[in-house]
Amino acid sequence: MAQQETDEQVNDGFVVDTEDCEARELAYRERGTARPITVVGNPVLHKECKDVTEFDDKLAALIDDMFASQKAAEGVGLAANQIGVDLKVFVYDCPDDEGVRHTGVVVNPVLQELPAERRILDDSNEGCLSVPTAYASLARPDYAEVHGQDAQGNPIKVRGTGYFARCLQHETDHLYGYLYIDRLSKRDRKDALKQMAEGTPRYETVPND
Ligand SMILES: [Zn+2]
């Protein structure tokens, strides 16, 4: 208990998502069932999801299924519309730029605008379970903050660096109807779709009509 209080103080109101990651992730996914992943072209991925208003057992069960699906597809983040659910929820299990693992869930996330001096762009490779087998370099700020709610509806703040910052931005984008390929040049987008067409996902996907 004392440790928790200390962490919260030094964490400046940001959620502590680096402790007991293995046990927490396992508990979620053992309660849940993996579902197939929607892919680019499925309408649920290309529109803004609905705000969550009911913080009930149904939401908790959705989060369990999202952790199970994320693990089955070997992802580091997953948005609800990637398993076909039109609600603003994402889960993550992702290392930051120091290799520290972050595990958690954000409901109704809003990405915070950064002051210019914090916008240091990193052009690492990015991929998405909904664009299977494709990767492309995409410049994004190497630091991100997301404000939202936890599964009980309490306000939370999450922040991250490096790959985890990329994840927070990528997953929030999903819930507003954007895929990372929507942020690429026409040529790079076309190349990513070609990679996808030529590859075979290692996890179950939802066929598009
Ligand atoms: Zn994605």
Boltz pocket constraint, residues with backbone or C-beta under 6 A from the ligand:
constraints:
  - pocket:
      binder: B
      contacts: [[A, 77], [A, 127], [A, 128], [A, 129], [A, 130], [A, 170], [A, 174]]
      max_distance: 6.0
